[in-house]
Structures are given as C-alpha cells and as structure tokens.
Amino acid sequence: MPALNQKDLERWFLEGYDANADIVFRFCLFKLRDREAATDIAHETFTRMWEYVSLGKPIEHFRAFAFRVARNAITDYAKKARPVYEHELGDTAAEVLESSTFGDSEAYAELGGVLECLKGLPENEQEMVLLRFTEGVPVKDIAEELAELPNTVTQKLKRAVQALRECLGIMPSSKTS
C-alpha cells in the first residue's frame, strides 16, 4: 500500500471494503453459524482494519488481512459465545444459499452432507476449501493468507477434496496410466 493522503486512503479502503465485504461476511457466517453474530464480526473486522490503517500502518494485501482480522475476531467472539448446536447447521446452510440456484430440498440435503463432511476436516483445510470452491479465491491468495506455499495449499486442497469424496461416498475418478 503506497503512502496515501486521507481522501485517497478512504477511497482505497472503501474499494477494498466493497470488493470483500460479502466474502468476509460469508466466511464469518460459516464459522459462527449465526447470521447476527456474523454481521457483527464482519462489521468489527472492517472497523479494526480502518483503525489500523488510520494509524498509518500499511496493509499490503487487503483480502488476506481482512481474513486474518476476521479470524481473530471470531476467535475472540468464540471465547465468549454460546455453543453451536448440531441442528443449527441445516438452517445456516439454507440461509447462506437462500438466493442461490439450490432451490430444491434434495440440494439442501446434499449441502447438509457436504457441510457435515467438511466439519471432519482440520480447520485450516475447511478454510481452504471454502475460500477456493465457494468464494473462488485463487490458490496464491489462500497461500498468502495462511502463510503457506501455493504448492502446499494445492496439495492440501487435493487431500481435502479426496477426504470429502470419501466421506460422501463418491468414488474418486479413475486415473489412466
């Protein structure tokens, strides 16, 4: 981030906010499974970021920094929050995809199965899968956010997808020699 005057800093921040607010909210919603809490945490994420840049501290990669701040805010919230009950998972999935093309109950049931299998992965792999396949975040950005090499992220994603396929009972595609 180059040195900016106040007006340019505000413009830069608002552009970053506009480009990333939805993805940060969905990330918070998946992690918290509570729409109101996710809204609060997403808001707090950008408030913390604005306070940070207002002090003259640079942010090199807006999205990566936003996810780091959101993850920390979620951790802070989780230390004080009520437990998440198993039956809430289905309702949250329906809310997340409310406006998507998944309109039938069969698709919701499949989504519930995917989310249940996703919970069986290590937390960092859950994040990688969500960022890559639901948000379309490039592997290099995920690697940067998680302080991993892109090749490492690619391999972890492959293993995570394989684990999800096995959990869902989907046979992996056969490789030709």
C-alpha positions as CSV (number, residue, x, y, z in Angstrom):
1,M,0.0,0.0,0.0
2,P,1.6,3.3,-1.1
3,A,1.5,6.3,1.2
4,L,-1.9,8.0,0.7
5,N,-3.5,11.2,1.8
6,Q,-6.6,10.9,3.9
7,K,-9.0,11.2,1.0
8,D,-7.2,8.6,-1.1
9,L,-6.9,6.3,1.9
10,E,-10.6,6.5,2.4
11,R,-11.3,5.8,-1.3
12,W,-8.8,2.8,-1.2
13,F,-10.4,1.4,1.9
14,L,-13.9,1.7,0.6
15,E,-12.9,0.0,-2.6
16,G,-11.4,-2.8,-0.6
17,Y,-14.5,-3.0,1.6
18,D,-16.8,-3.1,-1.4
19,A,-14.8,-5.9,-3.0
20,N,-14.5,-8.0,0.1
21,A,-17.4,-7.3,2.5
22,D,-19.6,-10.2,1.2
23,I,-16.9,-12.8,1.2
24,V,-15.8,-11.8,4.8
25,F,-19.5,-12.0,5.9
26,R,-20.0,-15.5,4.4
27,F,-16.7,-16.6,6.0
28,C,-17.9,-15.4,9.4
29,L,-21.4,-16.9,8.8
30,F,-19.9,-20.3,8.0
31,K,-17.6,-20.2,11.1
32,L,-20.2,-18.9,13.5
33,R,-23.4,-20.4,12.1
34,D,-25.3,-17.3,13.4
35,R,-26.3,-14.5,11.0
36,E,-26.4,-11.8,13.6
37,A,-23.0,-12.7,15.1
38,A,-21.5,-12.9,11.6
39,T,-22.8,-9.5,10.8
40,D,-21.3,-8.1,13.9
41,I,-18.0,-9.8,13.4
42,A,-17.8,-8.7,9.7
43,H,-18.5,-5.1,10.8
44,E,-15.9,-5.4,13.6
45,T,-13.4,-6.7,11.1
46,F,-13.6,-3.7,8.9
47,T,-13.7,-1.3,11.9
48,R,-10.5,-2.9,13.2
49,M,-8.9,-2.6,9.7
50,W,-9.9,1.1,9.4
51,E,-8.4,1.8,12.9
52,Y,-5.2,0.0,11.8
53,V,-4.7,2.0,8.5
54,S,-5.8,5.2,10.2
55,L,-2.8,4.9,12.5
56,G,-0.6,4.9,9.3
57,K,0.1,1.2,9.3
58,P,0.2,-0.3,5.9
59,I,-1.9,-3.2,4.6
60,E,-0.2,-4.9,1.6
61,H,-3.0,-7.4,0.7
62,F,-6.4,-6.2,1.7
63,R,-8.3,-9.5,1.4
64,A,-5.6,-11.6,3.2
65,F,-5.5,-9.0,6.0
66,A,-9.3,-8.9,6.2
67,F,-9.5,-12.7,6.7
68,R,-6.7,-12.6,9.4
69,V,-8.6,-9.9,11.3
70,A,-11.9,-11.8,10.8
71,R,-10.4,-15.0,12.1
72,N,-9.0,-13.2,15.2
73,A,-12.4,-11.5,15.8
74,I,-14.2,-14.9,15.5
75,T,-11.7,-16.4,18.0
76,D,-12.4,-13.5,20.4
77,Y,-16.1,-14.0,20.0
78,A,-16.0,-17.8,20.4
79,K,-14.3,-17.4,23.7
80,K,-17.4,-15.6,24.9
81,A,-20.2,-17.1,22.7
82,R,-22.8,-19.7,23.4
83,P,-22.3,-23.2,22.0
84,V,-23.4,-24.1,18.4
85,Y,-25.9,-26.9,18.4
86,E,-25.8,-29.6,15.8
87,H,-29.4,-28.9,14.5
88,E,-28.4,-25.3,13.5
89,L,-26.2,-26.4,10.7
90,G,-29.0,-27.1,8.3
91,D,-30.7,-23.7,8.9
92,T,-27.4,-21.9,8.4
93,A,-26.7,-23.7,5.1
94,A,-30.2,-22.7,3.9
95,E,-29.6,-19.1,4.8
96,V,-26.2,-18.9,3.1
97,L,-27.7,-20.3,-0.2
98,E,-31.0,-18.6,0.1
99,S,-30.6,-16.7,-3.1
100,S,-28.6,-19.3,-5.0
101,T,-29.7,-21.8,-7.6
102,F,-30.2,-24.5,-5.0
103,G,-33.9,-24.3,-4.6
104,D,-35.0,-27.8,-4.0
105,S,-34.9,-29.8,-0.8
106,E,-32.6,-32.5,-2.4
107,A,-29.9,-29.9,-3.0
108,Y,-30.2,-28.7,0.6
109,A,-29.9,-32.3,1.8
110,E,-26.7,-32.7,-0.3
111,L,-25.4,-29.4,1.1
112,G,-26.0,-30.6,4.6
113,G,-24.0,-33.7,3.9
114,V,-21.1,-31.7,2.4
115,L,-21.1,-29.4,5.4
116,E,-21.2,-32.4,7.8
117,C,-18.2,-33.9,6.0
118,L,-16.4,-30.6,5.9
119,K,-16.6,-30.4,9.7
120,G,-14.4,-33.5,9.7
121,L,-11.5,-31.8,8.1
122,P,-8.9,-29.8,10.0
123,E,-9.9,-26.2,10.4
124,N,-7.2,-24.8,8.1
125,E,-8.4,-27.2,5.3
126,Q,-12.0,-26.2,5.9
127,E,-11.0,-22.6,5.3
128,M,-9.0,-23.6,2.2
129,V,-11.9,-25.5,0.7
130,L,-14.4,-22.7,1.4
131,L,-12.2,-20.0,0.1
132,R,-11.3,-21.9,-3.0
133,F,-14.5,-23.6,-4.0
134,T,-17.3,-21.3,-2.6
135,E,-15.6,-18.0,-3.0
136,G,-13.3,-18.6,-5.9
137,V,-10.2,-17.2,-4.1
138,P,-7.0,-18.0,-6.1
139,V,-4.6,-20.6,-4.6
140,K,-1.9,-18.0,-4.3
141,D,-4.1,-15.7,-2.3
142,I,-5.1,-18.5,0.0
143,A,-1.4,-19.5,0.4
144,E,-0.5,-15.9,1.3
145,E,-3.3,-15.6,3.8
146,L,-2.4,-18.8,5.5
147,A,1.4,-18.3,5.2
148,E,1.8,-21.4,3.2
149,L,3.5,-22.1,-0.2
150,P,1.0,-22.3,-3.1
151,N,2.1,-25.9,-3.9
152,T,1.4,-26.8,-0.2
153,V,-2.1,-25.3,-0.5
154,T,-2.8,-27.2,-3.7
155,Q,-1.8,-30.5,-2.2
156,K,-3.8,-29.9,1.0
157,L,-6.8,-29.0,-1.2
158,K,-6.4,-32.2,-3.2
159,R,-6.3,-34.2,0.0
160,A,-9.3,-32.3,1.5
161,V,-11.4,-32.9,-1.7
162,Q,-10.4,-36.6,-1.6
163,A,-11.5,-36.8,2.0
164,L,-14.8,-35.1,1.2
165,R,-15.4,-37.5,-1.7
166,E,-14.7,-40.5,0.6
167,C,-17.0,-39.1,3.3
168,L,-19.8,-38.5,0.8
169,G,-19.3,-41.9,-0.7
170,I,-18.3,-40.5,-4.1
171,M,-15.8,-42.7,-5.9
172,P,-12.7,-40.8,-7.0
173,S,-12.3,-40.6,-10.7
174,S,-10.1,-43.4,-12.0
175,K,-6.7,-42.3,-13.2
176,T,-5.5,-43.6,-16.5
177,S,-1.9,-44.8,-16.7
